[in-house]
Amino acid sequence: MTSSFWNTIILGGGPAGFFAAIRAAEQNPGARVLILEKARRPLGKLLISGGGRCNLTHACFEPAQLVHNYPRGAAALRGPFSRFQPADTVRWFETRGIQLKTEEDGRMFPLTDNALTIATCLEEAAQQAGVALWTQVTALAVESVSAAEAPTTRFRLTVQKNESGLEETLLAGSLLFATGSDANSQALLAGLGHTIEPHVPSLFTFNIPDPRLEGLAGLSVPQAQLRLLEADGTKSEITPQTGPLLITHWGLSGPATLRLSAWGARWLHEKQYRAGLLVNWLHPLTPEKVLETLQNYKNTPANNRKKPGAHPLFELSARLWKRLTETAGISETQNWADVSNLEMRRLTEELSAGRYQINGKGQFKDEFVTCGGVRLDEVEFKTMQSKLVPGLFLAGEVLDIDGLTGGFNFQNAWTSGWLAGGALLS
Ligand SMILES: Cc1cc2nc3c(=O)[nH]c(=O)nc-3n(C[C@H](O)[C@H](O)[C@H](O)COP(=O)(O)OP(=O)(O)OC[C@H]3O[C@@H](n4cnc5c(N)ncnc54)[C@H](O)[C@@H]3O)c2cc1C
């Protein structure tokens, strides 16, 4: 077994690891900076992100606003975002020749629409700064070394070369865990004394087998509200979420669903992804307002002989409107004049407070994120240094931080990686 000394070792060649390594090496020319990556190719997740386009950040430039997009980590990220936020990310890439573009909903992508542009930029910047990159090498064990034993060495790592199976010992002055949600790496951190909040999925779609949604896959509404319900039908304490809603072959997707899945990630996990869901297809209209509008429509003589199912109101899609009127018990042959008060109330409920049953979760293919990771009160967020182990740093998804879909997860990696990079060798 051989051993070598590095001023700093970065575990994990993802976006957080690269950002940290580049900054550390650029600020400390001549320092020995090493990234260890267990996969054959670094930046693997980044390359498949955003459907291969890499939604690398979001055009939200107010830290106080930005933190609202993090179901877990909002308070902790307030300070870090005041030091490095999406505007800094944009500048970082633009000064390295990468042009970005903003889509209507605020998501930012490379102008090339190709994640490889971002990966190549990071790899070249790391190379130019003199960062060493070892791939197919997995950190198996990490030991903290006492200062008395070795003044410049704080960590002893046992790493394994995946192909040969050979083990090697590395010594490091400081160590960054940027290992994402990798379970073995989290176990190493637990061994160093850190508490790991259990990992559960965030950002997923809802499986809802329901005849009201059958045959409507692909249909969307621009502004719906979703609210989770307790088993007894009462409203849960999870904040309702609003936004576009998409009907799929299996249930519901779209921004409102993904947001609710993120905010309710732990709650839904506890309930094994079985829960009631209240859908207001007409948000921001309240049930009272919907009923009033329906009554006014019915009471207008010109509408007396119209067939409710054939004339959608509220600019709702014709197919969804028809389905909901049928569900309310209004037949195809009925005129508005014949619609009873009970049918009117049922239609109001279907439109603005429809009850559905979530029966499992689906996958959101564009982005997969888990919540869970190192407990945030064990980390000092100015430098990303562990409060428990001197010289140990943490950045990116290894922390119990996760964002909504839209580029927020990468922004956490850029910000925390940048902060750690500035402190690893100081
Ligand atoms: C399909 C998909 C699409 C996504 N799309 C988007 C998007 O468009 N926008 C967005 O903001 N977010 C997106 N995300 C989330 C985003 O990819 C992550 O939040 C981000 O990659 C986290 O960066 P990281 O550096 O913390 O961790 P990672 O990217 O997970 O990198 C960690 C690296 O560490 C390595 N590693 C782990 N353990 C060890 C070890 N013991 N030794 C050596 N190496 C180790 C891993 O192999 C990995 O390469 C997407 C995720 C997925 C899965």
The ligand as an SDF file (V2000), in Angstrom:
LIG
                    3D

 53 58  0  0  0  0  0  0  0  0999 V2000
  -32.2640   12.6880  -13.7880 C   0  0  0  0  0  0  0  0  0  0  0  0
  -31.9330   13.8990  -12.9570 C   0  0  0  0  0  0  0  0  0  0  0  0
  -32.1490   15.1560  -13.4970 C   0  0  0  0  0  0  0  0  0  0  0  0
  -31.8820   16.3060  -12.7300 C   0  0  0  0  0  0  0  0  0  0  0  0
  -32.1040   17.5290  -13.2940 N   0  0  0  0  0  0  0  0  0  0  0  0
  -31.8490   18.6530  -12.5740 C   0  0  0  0  0  0  0  0  0  0  0  0
  -32.0060   19.9360  -13.1380 C   0  0  0  0  0  0  0  0  0  0  0  0
  -32.2910   20.0630  -14.3320 O   0  0  0  0  0  0  0  0  0  0  0  0
  -31.8020   21.0110  -12.3370 N   0  0  0  0  0  0  0  0  0  0  0  0
  -31.4110   20.9010  -11.0200 C   0  0  0  0  0  0  0  0  0  0  0  0
  -31.2140   21.9120  -10.3410 O   0  0  0  0  0  0  0  0  0  0  0  0
  -31.1910   19.6810  -10.4770 N   0  0  0  0  0  0  0  0  0  0  0  0
  -31.3960   18.5720  -11.2220 C   0  0  0  0  0  0  0  0  0  0  0  0
  -31.1910   17.3370  -10.6660 N   0  0  0  0  0  0  0  0  0  0  0  0
  -30.6430   17.2700   -9.2920 C   0  0  0  0  0  0  0  0  0  0  0  0
  -29.1250   17.5190   -9.3720 C   0  0  0  0  0  0  0  0  0  0  0  0
  -28.5710   16.6360  -10.3370 O   0  0  0  0  0  0  0  0  0  0  0  0
  -28.4660   17.2860   -8.0210 C   0  0  0  0  0  0  0  0  0  0  0  0
  -29.0830   18.1210   -7.0610 O   0  0  0  0  0  0  0  0  0  0  0  0
  -26.9870   17.6270   -8.1060 C   0  0  0  0  0  0  0  0  0  0  0  0
  -26.3440   16.7810   -9.0430 O   0  0  0  0  0  0  0  0  0  0  0  0
  -26.3120   17.4630   -6.7590 C   0  0  0  0  0  0  0  0  0  0  0  0
  -24.9550   17.7350   -6.9380 O   0  0  0  0  0  0  0  0  0  0  0  0
  -23.8560   17.1180   -5.9450 P   0  0  0  0  0  0  0  0  0  0  0  0
  -22.5380   17.5400   -6.4760 O   0  0  0  0  0  0  0  0  0  0  0  0
  -24.2110   17.4740   -4.5570 O   0  0  0  0  0  0  0  0  0  0  0  0
  -24.0490   15.5440   -6.0360 O   0  0  0  0  0  0  0  0  0  0  0  0
  -23.9740   14.5470   -7.2820 P   0  0  0  0  0  0  0  0  0  0  0  0
  -24.2410   15.2230   -8.5490 O   0  0  0  0  0  0  0  0  0  0  0  0
  -24.8120   13.3900   -6.8910 O   0  0  0  0  0  0  0  0  0  0  0  0
  -22.4350   14.1070   -7.2910 O   0  0  0  0  0  0  0  0  0  0  0  0
  -21.8840   13.2950   -6.2650 C   0  0  0  0  0  0  0  0  0  0  0  0
  -20.7620   12.4820   -6.8790 C   0  0  0  0  0  0  0  0  0  0  0  0
  -20.0630   11.8120   -5.8330 O   0  0  0  0  0  0  0  0  0  0  0  0
  -19.6930   10.5170   -6.2670 C   0  0  0  0  0  0  0  0  0  0  0  0
  -19.4600    9.7210   -5.0580 N   0  0  0  0  0  0  0  0  0  0  0  0
  -20.3710    9.3850   -4.1090 C   0  0  0  0  0  0  0  0  0  0  0  0
  -19.7720    8.6840   -3.1300 N   0  0  0  0  0  0  0  0  0  0  0  0
  -18.4790    8.5660   -3.4460 C   0  0  0  0  0  0  0  0  0  0  0  0
  -17.3520    7.9460   -2.8200 C   0  0  0  0  0  0  0  0  0  0  0  0
  -17.4540    7.3060   -1.6380 N   0  0  0  0  0  0  0  0  0  0  0  0
  -16.1380    8.0060   -3.4250 N   0  0  0  0  0  0  0  0  0  0  0  0
  -16.0060    8.6580   -4.6120 C   0  0  0  0  0  0  0  0  0  0  0  0
  -17.0380    9.2540   -5.2640 N   0  0  0  0  0  0  0  0  0  0  0  0
  -18.2540    9.2210   -4.6730 C   0  0  0  0  0  0  0  0  0  0  0  0
  -20.8830   10.0960   -7.1020 C   0  0  0  0  0  0  0  0  0  0  0  0
  -20.5290    9.0670   -8.0190 O   0  0  0  0  0  0  0  0  0  0  0  0
  -21.2660   11.4020   -7.8090 C   0  0  0  0  0  0  0  0  0  0  0  0
  -20.6290   11.5430   -9.0590 O   0  0  0  0  0  0  0  0  0  0  0  0
  -31.4040   16.1870  -11.4120 C   0  0  0  0  0  0  0  0  0  0  0  0
  -31.1650   14.9100  -10.8860 C   0  0  0  0  0  0  0  0  0  0  0  0
  -31.4130   13.7810  -11.6490 C   0  0  0  0  0  0  0  0  0  0  0  0
  -31.1230   12.4160  -11.0710 C   0  0  0  0  0  0  0  0  0  0  0  0
  1  2  1  0
  2  3  1  0
  2 52  2  0
  3  4  2  0
  4  5  1  0
  4 50  1  0
  5  6  2  0
  6  7  1  0
  6 13  1  0
  7  8  2  0
  7  9  1  0
  9 10  1  0
 10 11  2  0
 10 12  1  0
 12 13  2  0
 13 14  1  0
 14 15  1  0
 14 50  1  0
 15 16  1  0
 16 17  1  0
 16 18  1  0
 18 19  1  0
 18 20  1  0
 20 21  1  0
 20 22  1  0
 22 23  1  0
 23 24  1  0
 24 25  2  0
 24 26  1  0
 24 27  1  0
 27 28  1  0
 28 29  2  0
 28 30  1  0
 28 31  1  0
 31 32  1  0
 32 33  1  0
 33 34  1  0
 33 48  1  0
 34 35  1  0
 35 36  1  0
 35 46  1  0
 36 37  1  0
 36 45  1  0
 37 38  2  0
 38 39  1  0
 39 40  1  0
 39 45  2  0
 40 41  1  0
 40 42  2  0
 42 43  1  0
 43 44  2  0
 44 45  1  0
 46 47  1  0
 46 48  1  0
 48 49  1  0
 50 51  2  0
 51 52  1  0
 52 53  1  0
M  END
$$$$
